[in-house]
Amino acid sequence: MSQKAVEQIMGKMLLDTKFRKLMAEDMSKALAGFDLTESEHQGFKDMDFHDFNQALTGLDERTSKGIRLQN
């Protein structure tokens, strides 16, 4: 069950900038309710959110431009 939770969290981090910010600022609150092992929880704690956010900034911008172009 925890593998599914990890996938849900990663997907949400990719698509939801507010959730990503919450993960960086208050991870315990962000992860509440997800069925994670201690090892998986530690894995999220060990993430470098600065690098993760920086990598996704370009994706967010490209996604936004694509949505504007379609409208």
C-alpha positions in Angstrom: 0.0 0.0 0.0 2.8 2.4 0.7 4.2 2.3 -2.8 0.9 3.7 -4.0 1.1 6.5 -1.4 4.6 7.4 -2.6 3.3 7.5 -6.2 0.4 9.7 -5.2 2.7 12.1 -3.2 5.2 12.4 -6.1 2.4 13.0 -8.6 0.9 15.6 -6.4 4.3 17.3 -5.9 4.7 17.4 -9.7 1.3 18.9 -10.4 0.4 20.9 -7.3 2.7 23.9 -6.5 0.8 24.6 -3.2 1.4 21.0 -2.1 5.0 21.2 -3.1 5.4 24.3 -1.0 3.7 22.6 2.0 6.1 19.7 1.6 9.0 22.1 1.9 7.6 24.1 4.8 5.6 21.5 6.9 6.2 18.0 5.7 4.5 16.4 8.6 1.3 18.2 7.7 1.7 17.5 4.0 2.2 13.8 4.6 -0.5 13.3 7.2 -3.0 10.7 6.0 -0.6 8.9 3.6 0.3 5.3 4.5 4.1 5.5 4.4 6.8 3.3 5.9 9.4 5.0 8.1 11.9 4.5 5.3 9.7 6.2 2.8 9.0 9.1 5.1 12.7 9.5 5.7 13.2 9.5 1.9 11.0 12.5 1.6 12.8 14.2 4.5 16.1 13.7 2.7 14.9 15.3 -0.6 16.5 18.5 -1.7 13.4 20.6 -2.3 15.4 23.5 -3.6 16.7 21.4 -6.5 13.3 19.7 -7.0 11.5 23.1 -7.2 14.1 24.5 -9.5 13.8 21.6 -11.8 10.0 21.9 -11.9 9.9 25.7 -12.4 10.6 25.3 -16.1 7.9 22.6 -16.3 5.4 24.9 -14.5 6.2 27.7 -17.0 5.9 25.5 -20.0 2.6 24.0 -18.8 1.1 27.4 -18.2 2.2 28.6 -21.6 0.7 25.5 -23.2 -2.6 26.1 -21.5 -2.7 29.8 -22.5 -1.9 28.9 -26.1 -4.9 26.5 -26.2 -7.4 29.0 -24.8 
